[in-house]
């Protein structure tokens, strides 16, 4: 586990859904769009000193919104973001 953390929630969003804005301080036309969300994620240490933790959403989490891969057909870049939230011990 991440030092002192219990389970976590992982959110995958597309800030620029449908069309990136001219002003990049703003979201896209339909953004932010939630591609996927998992909760109750528990990581496994990948280093001997537990300084690095790997979370595999398909195996270590409960799927709240199933994975939806990015699908930008345009050559413009999109801002995709993963956000990891610490869950309260009472939630799990």
C-alpha positions in Angstrom: 0.0 0.0 0.0 1.0 3.6 -0.4 2.5 4.7 2.9 -0.4 5.3 5.3 -3.1 5.0 2.6 -5.8 2.5 2.5 -7.6 1.8 -0.7 -7.7 4.4 -3.5 -10.0 5.6 -6.3 -8.5 6.0 -9.8 -10.2 8.3 -12.3 -9.3 8.6 -16.0 -10.6 11.7 -17.7 -10.3 13.4 -21.1 -10.1 17.2 -20.5 -10.4 18.0 -24.2 -13.4 15.7 -25.1 -14.6 16.4 -28.6 -12.5 19.5 -29.3 -9.6 21.1 -27.6 -10.3 24.7 -26.8 -8.2 27.6 -28.1 -7.7 28.7 -24.5 -6.0 25.7 -22.8 -7.1 26.9 -19.3 -10.6 25.7 -20.3 -11.9 22.2 -21.0 -12.9 20.9 -24.4 -16.4 21.1 -25.9 -17.6 18.0 -23.9 -14.9 17.9 -21.3 -14.0 16.9 -18.8 -15.3 13.5 -19.9 -14.9 10.5 -17.6 -13.4 7.6 -19.5 -13.2 5.2 -16.6 -13.3 5.0 -12.8 -12.2 2.4 -10.3 -12.4 2.3 -6.6 -11.2 0.1 -3.7 -7.8 -0.1 -5.5 -5.1 -1.7 -3.5 -1.5 -1.5 -4.9 1.2 -4.0 -4.6 4.8 -3.0 -3.8 7.1 -3.4 -6.9 10.3 -2.5 -5.1 11.9 -4.2 -2.1 11.6 -1.0 0.0 7.9 -0.5 -1.0 8.8 2.9 -2.4 7.0 2.1 -5.7 3.5 0.7 -5.9 1.7 -0.7 -8.9 -2.1 -0.7 -9.3 -3.6 -2.8 -12.0 -7.2 -1.5 -12.4 -8.4 -4.7 -14.1 -7.3 -6.9 -11.2 -6.9 -4.8 -8.0 -10.0 -2.6 -8.1 -13.8 -2.5 -8.4 -14.9 -1.0 -11.7 -17.4 1.9 -11.2 -17.3 2.9 -14.9 -15.6 0.3 -17.2 -12.5 1.2 -19.2 -13.2 3.2 -22.3 -10.1 3.7 -24.4 -9.3 7.1 -25.8 -10.7 7.6 -29.3 -9.5 10.9 -30.7 -9.5 10.5 -34.5 -8.1 13.9 -35.1 -4.4 14.7 -35.2 -4.8 17.3 -32.4 -3.5 16.4 -29.0 -5.9 15.7 -26.1 -5.1 16.1 -22.4 -5.8 12.8 -20.8 -5.4 12.6 -17.0 -5.3 10.0 -14.4 -6.1 11.2 -10.8 -5.6 9.0 -7.8 -7.6 9.7 -4.7 -7.0 8.3 -1.2 -10.2 6.7 0.2 -11.2 7.0 3.8 -10.7 3.8 5.8 -14.4 4.0 6.7 -15.3 3.8 2.9 -13.6 0.5 2.3 
